[in-house]
Amino acid sequence: IIGAIRSAVSGPVSLVGQVTHTPVLSYWSTSAALSDKSIYPNFARTVPPDSLNAYAMASIMRELGWNAFSVLFINDLYGVGYSQ
């Protein structure tokens, strides 16, 4: 299955793929949760997970001398990945 562009959709699609032993490939879903092979063993992606992007943003903020910031996020696989 060439998967969805939203992590919140790719998660459930991957679970269906697991039941049918079908691989799921996403070109856009970036949730770090989807990297957990114990939950999503048939899922693969062509982009890095959010955890790498969040780390890069935090490094830039640190380099700029920021000492506080806020995170607003949607409570789904995509948003939670950034908040963590």
N, C-alpha and C positions, 0 to 999 in steps of 0.2 A: 504494500500500500504506500503510495507516495502521499505523505501525510499533510495534515492541516498546517496552517501558518500560525495558529495560536496554540500555546502550550496547554491551555485549559481544554482544548479539543484533542490535542495529540495524546494526552494522558489516557483518556477513556478509549480512544481508537486503538492505542497500543495494548490496552488490556483485552480488547476484543481480538486483536491480532495474536495475543498470547494464547487465547483459548483455541484459535484455529491454526496455531503454529505458523502465522504469517508475519514476515518482517514488516516493520513500519519505518519509513524514512521521511524525515522532515527537513525541509530546507530553510525553515524560519523559526521553529519552536526552540526557545533558548532557556527554558526553566532548568535550573540545576537539579531539581527533583527527578527529572527525566533521565538523569545519568545513573540513577540507582538501579543497577541490573537485577537486584533481587525483586524489584517491583515491576520494572519494565525491561525484561530480558530481550525482547524482540525490537526494541526501539534504537534507532540510530539517527544522527543528524549531520548536517554539513556545515553547521555554524557552531561557534563556541558557546558554552553555557553562560548564563547571566553572572555567575559568580566571578568569572574573569573580567567582565565589563565593570561590575561593581568594585572589584579590587582596583582596577585602573582609575576609576573615578575617585575613589578614596585616596589613592596615591597622589593624584593631581591636587585634590583639596588640601592634603597635608603639605605638599610642596608650595602651595600658595599661602600657607600659613593660616588656613581656616581652622578654627578650633570648635566650631559647632555647626550643625546643619540638621535639617529635618527631612524625613522621608515620608512621602505620601504614596500609598500603593493600593491597588485593587487586590482583594482577597481571593486570588486564584493562583494557579501554579506559576504564572509569569510574575505577578506582583510580589508574592511571598519570597521568591528567589532573590529579588533585589533587597527586600527589607531585612533578610537574614545576613 
